[in-house]
Amino acid sequence: MLEALNPQPQDKILQLIALFRDDPRQAKIDLGVGVYKDATGLTPVMRAVKAAEKKLWETETTKTYTALAGEPAYNAAMVQMILGSGYADRAASVATPGGTGAIRQALELIRMASPAAKVWMSNPTWPNHPSIVKYLGMPSAEYRYFDSASGGVDFAGLMADLDGVAAGDAVLLHGCCHNPTGANLDLAQWAQVLDLLAARGAIPFVDLAYQGFGDGLEEDAAATRMVAARFPEVLIAASCSKNFGVYRERTGILIALTSPDRKAVVQGNLNYLNRQNYSFPPDHGARLVTMILEDAALTADWKAELEDVRLNMLSLRQQLADELRRATNSDRFDFVARHRGMFSRLGLTEAQVATLREVHGIYMVGDSRINIAGLNAKTVPILAAAIAQVLA
Ligand SMILES: Cc1ncc(COP(=O)(O)O)c(C=O)c1O
């Protein structure tokens, strides 16, 4: 039976990681992989996570199963962090293995409820979005998103494409810190998009993987909150991988907003999907997140460290934009300072990206997405000089 299987296409980012690992040059720079790194290149365990783990080790008395939807305290704390108060009667939710698990469950929920519904995704988007949609055999469509000339959002293109959304289609929107481009809608543009989606009868599906990495924990939730307040039905897939630094613990949540009288049925369907796919969701990361969010001192320390992470990325952005201005003698890359989150798409060609890798030992994804957190004060000028050289 197994000989009937065909090789799967390699994941481009995983391929890049392998190439980087095998590169013997000392001065190589990894801007490919999507994890936060501090100035020493480490992806640290956050202080509050360490403290919660210690406390958990001391106090945990059983590892028996939790609830199918995850611990209610985790779900409540996450709904509060993402949406604020006032959603208890509308929010069905399940804990999931990371943000990816939440995206997968959301798509399966859409397919179960409405098999003909199209899933609209930005072009470009995180490659795993279209990959999972395709795997599930769901109809899909793209909307324009990025203007490579300006490094900003192609808002006219986006609105023109979303004009074609049909009633009941699901529109996947990055809640903040768009991956891979780094370009984001402002709140006035969000309002226009939501007017259009409401007029078309679409279902907003928000992927929130970087809350706290852009303009701040509250600020990064503002668009998602606008969606939640406006639409009767909303799907939100959120990840704790980045903002709590618990990547490998697989900690995420799917929130489905519905009407109070439909909540129990929607919740039952979310539980059912968890049961079919992996039964009980992972608990360790979710428990740490709950302990942090329920303890004022741990929350304060976590927020302070998250803010340091955010400000570090912002200052690297500013430094890179300044260095690129000097090195290229142009304002072409000023958008890097305006982008938010961990990534920026630089707008280089595949050939230029290959030259940066082969000649300069600088690794970025083929579409010229860089991980800002892969830089530090010393490597920013090296990157700027190398980019100026490949452009010359
Ligand atoms: C846009 C986006 N959504 C979701 C995720 C899911 O993250 P995880 O499954 O690691 O929590 C990521 C991670 O890279 C992402 O970039």
The ligand as an SDF file (V2000), in Angstrom:
LIG
                    3D

 16 16  0  0  0  0  0  0  0  0999 V2000
    0.2780   33.8250    9.8120 C   0  0  0  0  0  0  0  0  0  0  0  0
    0.4860   32.6680   10.6970 C   0  0  0  0  0  0  0  0  0  0  0  0
   -0.5780   31.9950   11.1710 N   0  0  0  0  0  0  0  0  0  0  0  0
   -0.4570   30.9460   11.9820 C   0  0  0  0  0  0  0  0  0  0  0  0
    0.7760   30.4890   12.3770 C   0  0  0  0  0  0  0  0  0  0  0  0
    0.7560   29.2690   13.2620 C   0  0  0  0  0  0  0  0  0  0  0  0
    1.6760   29.1740   14.2290 O   0  0  0  0  0  0  0  0  0  0  0  0
    1.7290   27.9240   15.2180 P   0  0  0  0  0  0  0  0  0  0  0  0
    0.9790   26.7940   14.6390 O   0  0  0  0  0  0  0  0  0  0  0  0
    3.1880   27.6300   15.3480 O   0  0  0  0  0  0  0  0  0  0  0  0
    1.1280   28.3970   16.4930 O   0  0  0  0  0  0  0  0  0  0  0  0
    1.9260   31.1350   11.9120 C   0  0  0  0  0  0  0  0  0  0  0  0
    3.2590   30.6590   12.2740 C   0  0  0  0  0  0  0  0  0  0  0  0
    4.2450   30.8740   11.6630 O   0  0  0  0  0  0  0  0  0  0  0  0
    1.7670   32.2530   11.0630 C   0  0  0  0  0  0  0  0  0  0  0  0
    2.8150   32.9310   10.5900 O   0  0  0  0  0  0  0  0  0  0  0  0
  1  2  1  0
  2  3  1  0
  2 15  2  0
  3  4  2  0
  4  5  1  0
  5  6  1  0
  5 12  2  0
  6  7  1  0
  7  8  1  0
  8  9  2  0
  8 10  1  0
  8 11  1  0
 12 13  1  0
 12 15  1  0
 13 14  2  0
 15 16  1  0
M  END
$$$$
